[in-house]
């Protein structure tokens, strides 16, 4: 703590990202990265951009990427916002849309950055408990609020809320912005982007870090009614008018154009997720149904923290959350078949 800090800084509780260990030869299944590399077309586009043009600022509007997203989802370019990772997109929407008179609502178990943004911006919020099976109770959100946000599939549970329930949630909250954070939607769900033209209060966020294998590039996006997008643009242009660099713009646009590669890698992850779920079940684990590129599992007789430590000692890293309702669960990212097998072999002597 320093005397030079602004007064509010000492009370902030920052987000804690998943560990990025520097050790070699680890089976790293703790941060939900895609086990397969990015589209070769995306890599080629970025390589082609390297050159003298890097001395020039990028397009501040990232129109090439916005158009690629608009074409992919069948919306207008004015309905698309892009930022430096979905976390920056979320930061802008919290400030631009959620600073309201009433508290915003999100689940008690969801992406842990949401309360961090609330603390940063002074936004009141209320946790809405998940059901006992960790599903979202839509009816619990039918009350006065300043906005609603949750991840779908939810994090860290992996549970999916269907489009019918999302439509019902929107119909029950016509005067509130509803944000669906779809970081993992491509691994088993249908995007709510298909609903944005029916509901002017719906905003959907996504990232290229997971299904597009571009976590290192830092590209996120939002799709919604043009009025909502304008609010994000106003915040962005009051903060950083050049959030995406030249390589990010062309690489991300090319990734959206390579549909075959996208389908191939997502299908591999989904198949591996089902195989790992089946094998963990044989080992006695209870595994929540997942539509993400990770699974959430608990063992009825083995302590989750001890399991995480035992795996670590064998060179396998998974994520353990020390939160009351989920402290007996492990979140396990889906890796390559070889990584998944290493996980299973490491678990056998522990259970």
For each residue, the residues with C-beta under 8 A, 3 or more apart:
1: 5 10
2: 5
3:
4:
5: 1 2 9 10
6: 9
7: 10
8: 11 12 122
9: 5 6 12
10: 1 5 7
11: 8 119
12: 8 9 116 119 120
13: 115 116 119
14: 116
15: 112 113 116
16: 112
17: 20 31
18: 30 31 32 319
19: 30 31 317
20: 17 31
21: 26 28 317
22:
23: 26
24:
25: 315
26: 21 23 315 316 317
27: 315 316 317 335 339 342 343 346
28: 21 31 33 317 333 335
29: 316 317 318 332 333 334 335 339 343
30: 18 19 317 318 319 331 333
31: 17 18 19 20 28 319 333
32: 18 184 210 292 293 294 331 333
33: 28 209 210 215 333
34: 209 210 211 212 213 215 265 269 293
35: 269 272 334 335 336 339
36: 213 265 268 269 336
37: 43 213
38: 42 43 212 213 214 217 251 255
39: 42 43 212 213 254 255 258 261 262
40: 43 44 258 261
41: 44 45 254 255 257 258 261
42: 38 39 45 46 212 214 251 252 254 255 258
43: 37 38 39 40 46 47 251
44: 40 41 47 48 254
45: 41 42 48 49 250 251 253 254
46: 42 43 49 50 247 250 251 254
47: 43 44 50
48: 44 45 250
49: 45 46 53 54 246 247 250 251
50: 46 47 54 247
51: 54
52: 55
53: 49 56 246
54: 49 50 51 246
55: 52
56: 53 246
57: 60 242
58: 62 242 244 245 246 249
59: 62 63 64 249
60: 57 237 241 242
61: 66
62: 58 59 65 66 82 243 244 249
63: 59 66 67 77
64: 59 67 68 249 250 253
65: 62 68 69 82 219 221 244 248 249 252 253 256
66: 61 62 63 69 70 77 80 81 82
67: 63 64 70 71 77 253
68: 64 65 71 72 252 253 256 257
69: 65 66 72 73 75 80 82 221 223 256
70: 66 67 73 74 75 76 77 79 80
71: 67 68 74 256
72: 68 69 256
73: 69 70 191 193 223
74: 70 71
75: 69 70 79 80 193 196 197 223
76: 70 79 80 226
77: 63 66 67 70 80
78: 226 229
79: 70 75 76 196 223 224 225 226 229
80: 66 69 70 75 76 77 221 222 223 229
81: 66 89 92 221 222 223 229 232 233 236
82: 62 65 66 69 89 219 220 221 222 243 244 252
83: 86 88 89 92 219 220 221 222 232 236 243 244
84: 88 218 219 220 240 243 244 248
85: 88 89 207 209 218 219 220
86: 83 89 90 181 183 205 206 207 209 220 221
87: 90 91 113 220
88: 83 84 85 91 92 220 243
89: 81 82 83 85 86 92 93 205 220 221 222 232
90: 86 87 93 94 113 114 117 179 181 205 220
91: 87 88 94 95 117 120
92: 81 83 88 89 95 96 232 235 236 239
93: 89 90 96 97 98 179 203 205 222 231 232
94: 90 91 97 98 99 114 117 118 120 121 123
95: 91 92 98 99 117 121 235
96: 92 93 99 231 232 234 235
97: 93 94 147 177 179 203 228 231 232
98: 93 94 95 104 117 118 121 123 146 147 149 177
99: 94 95 96 121 122 123
100: 104 146 147
101: 146
102: 124 144 145 146
103: 123 124 125 126 145 146
104: 98 100 118 123 124 125 126 145 146 147 148 149
105: 125 126 128 141 143 145 147 148 149
106: 110 114 125 127 128 148 149 150
107: 110 127 128 129 130 136 150 154
108: 127 128 129 130 325
109: 130 134 154 156 157 323 325 326
110: 106 107 114 150 151 154 155
111: 114 151 155 181 183
112: 15 16 115 116
113: 15 87 90 116 117
114: 90 94 106 110 111 117 118 125 149
115: 13 112 118 119 125
116: 12 13 14 15 112 113 119 120
117: 90 91 94 95 98 113 114 120 121 123
118: 94 98 104 114 115 121 122 123 124 125
119: 11 12 13 115 116 122
120: 12 91 94 116 117
121: 94 95 98 99 117 118
122: 8 99 118 119
123: 94 98 99 103 104 117 118 146
124: 102 103 104 118 146
125: 103 104 105 106 114 115 118
126: 103 104 105 145
127: 106 107 108
128: 105 106 107 108 137 140 141
129: 107 108 137 140
130: 107 108 109 134 135 136 137 154 157 325
131: 134 135 136 137
132:
133: 288
134: 109 130 131 154 157 159 288 296
135: 130 131 159 161
136: 107 130 131 150 154 159 161 165
137: 128 129 130 131 140 141
138: 141 142 161 165 168 169 172
139: 142
140: 128 129 137 143
141: 105 128 137 138 145 148 169 172 173
142: 138 139 172 173
143: 105 140
144: 102
145: 102 103 104 105 126 141 148 173 176
146: 98 100 101 102 103 104 123 124 176
147: 97 98 100 104 105 176 177 178 179
148: 104 105 106 141 145 169 173 176 177 178 179
149: 98 104 105 106 114 178 179 180 181
150: 106 107 110 136 154 161 179 180 181
151: 110 111 154 155 181 182 183 184
152: 160 161 166 180 181 182 185 189 192
153: 157 158 159 160 184 185 187 188 189 290 291 292
154: 107 109 110 130 134 136 150 151 157 158 159 160 161
155: 110 111 151 158 183 184 292
156: 109 294 296 319 321 326 329 331
157: 109 130 134 153 154 288 290 296 326
158: 153 154 155 184 288 289 290 291 292 294 295 296
159: 134 135 136 153 154 288 289 290 291
160: 152 153 154 188 189 289 291
161: 135 136 138 150 152 154 165 166
162: 165 166 189 190
163: 166 167 190 192 194 195
164: 167 168
165: 136 138 161 162 168 169
166: 152 161 162 163 169 170 178 180 192 195
167: 163 164 170 171 195 198 199
168: 138 164 165 171 172
169: 138 141 148 165 166 172 173 178
170: 166 167 173 174 178 195 199 201 202
171: 167 168 174
172: 138 141 142 168 169
173: 141 142 145 148 169 170 176 178 201
174: 170 171 201
175: 201
176: 145 146 147 148 173 201
177: 97 98 147 148 201 202 203 228
178: 147 148 149 166 169 170 173 199 201 202 203
179: 90 93 97 147 148 149 150 203 204 205
180: 149 150 152 166 192 202 203 204 205
181: 86 90 111 149 150 151 152 205
182: 151 152 185 189 191 192 193 204 205 206
183: 86 111 151 155 205 206 207 209 210
184: 32 151 153 155 158 187 189 210 211 291 292 293 294
185: 152 153 182 188 189 190 191 206 211 291
186: 189 210 211 262 266
187: 153 184 210 211 266 269 270 273 291 292 293
188: 153 160 185 270 290 291 292
189: 152 153 160 162 182 184 185 186 291
190: 162 163 185 194
191: 73 182 185 194 204 206
192: 152 163 166 180 182 195 196 202 204
193: 73 75 182 196 204 223
194: 163 190 191
195: 163 166 167 170 192 198 199 202
196: 75 79 192 193 199 202 203 204 223 224 225
197: 75
198: 167 195 202
199: 167 170 178 195 196 202
200: 225 227 228
201: 170 173 174 175 176 177 178 225 228
202: 170 177 178 180 192 195 196 198 199 224 225
203: 93 97 177 178 179 180 196 222 223 224 225 228
204: 179 180 182 191 192 193 196 222 223 224
205: 86 89 90 93 179 180 181 182 183 220 221 222
206: 86 182 183 185 191 220 221 222 223
207: 85 86 183 210 219 220 221
208: 211 212 214 217 219 220 221 252 255
209: 33 34 85 86 183 212 214 215 217 218 219 220
210: 32 33 34 183 184 186 187 207 213 215 293
211: 34 184 185 186 187 208 262 265 266 293
212: 34 38 39 42 208 209 252 255 256 262
213: 34 36 37 38 39 210 255 265
214: 38 42 208 209 217 219 251 252 255
215: 33 34 209 210 218
216:
217: 38 208 209 214 247 248 251 252
218: 84 85 209 215 248
219: 65 82 83 84 85 207 208 209 214 244 248 251 252
220: 82 83 84 85 86 87 88 89 90 205 206 207 208 209
221: 65 69 80 81 82 83 86 89 205 206 207 208
222: 80 81 82 83 89 93 203 204 205 206 228 229 232
223: 69 73 75 79 80 81 193 196 203 204 206
224: 79 196 202 203 204 228 229
225: 79 196 200 201 202 203 228 229
226: 76 78 79 229 230
227: 200 230 231
228: 97 177 200 201 203 222 224 225 231 232
229: 78 79 80 81 222 224 225 226 232 233
230: 226 227 233 234
231: 93 96 97 227 228 234 235
232: 81 83 89 92 93 96 97 222 228 229 235 236
233: 81 229 230 236 237
234: 96 230 231 237 238
235: 92 95 96 231 232 238 239
236: 81 83 92 232 233 239 240 241 243
237: 60 233 234 241
238: 234 235
239: 92 235 236
240: 84 236 243
241: 60 236 237
242: 57 58 60 245
243: 62 82 83 84 88 236 240
244: 58 62 65 82 83 84 219 248 249 252
245: 58 242 248 249
246: 49 53 54 56 58 249 250
247: 46 49 50 217 250 251
248: 65 84 217 218 219 244 245 251 252
249: 58 59 62 64 65 244 245 246 252 253
250: 45 46 48 49 64 246 247 253 254
251: 38 42 43 45 46 49 214 217 219 247 248 254 255
252: 42 65 68 82 208 212 214 217 219 244 248 249 255 256
253: 45 64 65 67 68 249 250 256 257
254: 39 41 42 44 45 46 250 251 257 258
255: 38 39 41 42 208 212 213 214 251 252 258 262
256: 65 68 69 71 72 212 252 253
257: 41 68 253 254
258: 39 40 41 42 254 255 261 262
259: 262 263
260: 263 264
261: 39 40 41 258 264 265
262: 39 186 211 212 255 258 259 265 266
263: 259 260 266 267
264: 260 261 267 268
265: 34 36 211 213 261 262 268 269
266: 186 187 211 262 263 269 270
267: 263 264 270 271
268: 36 264 265 271 272
269: 34 35 36 187 265 266 272 273 293 334
270: 187 188 266 267 273 274
271: 267 268 274 275
272: 35 268 269 275 276 334 335 336 337 340
273: 187 269 270 276 277 290 293 294 295 334
274: 270 271 277 278
275: 271 272 278 279 340
276: 272 273 279 280 295 332 334 340 343 344
277: 273 274 280 281 287 290 295
278: 274 275 281 282
279: 275 276 282 283 344
280: 276 277 283 285 287 295 297 344 347
281: 277 278 284 285 286 287
282: 278 279
283: 279 280 299 344 347 348 351
284: 281 299 300 301 351
285: 280 281 297 298 299 351
286: 281 297 298 299 300
287: 277 280 281 290 295 296 297
288: 133 134 157 158 159 295 296 297
289: 158 159 160
290: 153 157 158 159 188 273 277 287 294 295 296
291: 153 158 159 160 184 185 187 188 189
292: 32 153 155 158 184 187 188 295
293: 32 34 184 187 210 211 269 273 333 334
294: 32 156 158 184 273 290 331 332 333 334
295: 158 273 276 277 280 287 288 290 292 331 332 334
296: 134 156 157 158 287 288 290 326 329 330 331 332
297: 280 285 286 287 288 329 330 332
298: 285 286 304 328 329 330
299: 283 284 285 286 302 304 307 328 351
300: 284 286
301: 284
302: 299 306 307 350 351
303: 306 307 328
304: 298 299 307 308 320 327 328 329 330
305: 308 309 320 322 327
306: 302 303 309 310 350
307: 299 302 303 304 310 311 330 347 350 351
308: 304 305 311 312 318 319 320 330
309: 305 306 312 313
310: 306 307 313 314 346 350
311: 307 308 314 316 317 318 343 346 347 350
312: 308 309 315 316 317
313: 309 310
314: 310 311 346
315: 25 26 27 312 342 346
316: 26 27 29 311 312 342 343 346
317: 19 21 26 27 28 29 30 311 312
318: 29 30 308 311 330 331 332 333 343
319: 18 30 31 156 308 330 331 332 333
320: 304 305 308 327 329 330 331
321: 156 326 327 329 331
322: 305 327
323: 109 326 327
324: 327
325: 108 109 130
326: 109 156 157 296 321 323 329
327: 304 305 320 321 322 323 324
328: 298 299 303 304
329: 156 296 297 298 304 320 321 326
330: 296 297 298 304 307 308 318 319 320
331: 30 32 156 294 295 296 318 319 320 321
332: 29 276 294 295 296 297 318 319 343
333: 28 29 30 31 32 33 293 294 318 319
334: 29 35 269 272 273 276 293 294 295 340
335: 27 28 29 35 272 338 339 340 343
336: 35 36 272 339 340
337: 272 340 341
338: 335 341 342
339: 27 29 35 335 336 342 343
340: 272 275 276 334 335 336 337 343 344
341: 337 338 344 345
342: 27 315 316 338 339 345 346
343: 27 29 276 311 316 318 332 335 339 340 346 347
344: 276 279 280 283 340 341 347 348
345: 341 342 348
346: 27 310 311 314 315 316 342 343 349 350
347: 280 283 307 311 343 344 350 351
348: 283 344 345 351
349: 346
350: 302 306 307 310 311 346 347
351: 283 284 285 299 302 307 347 348
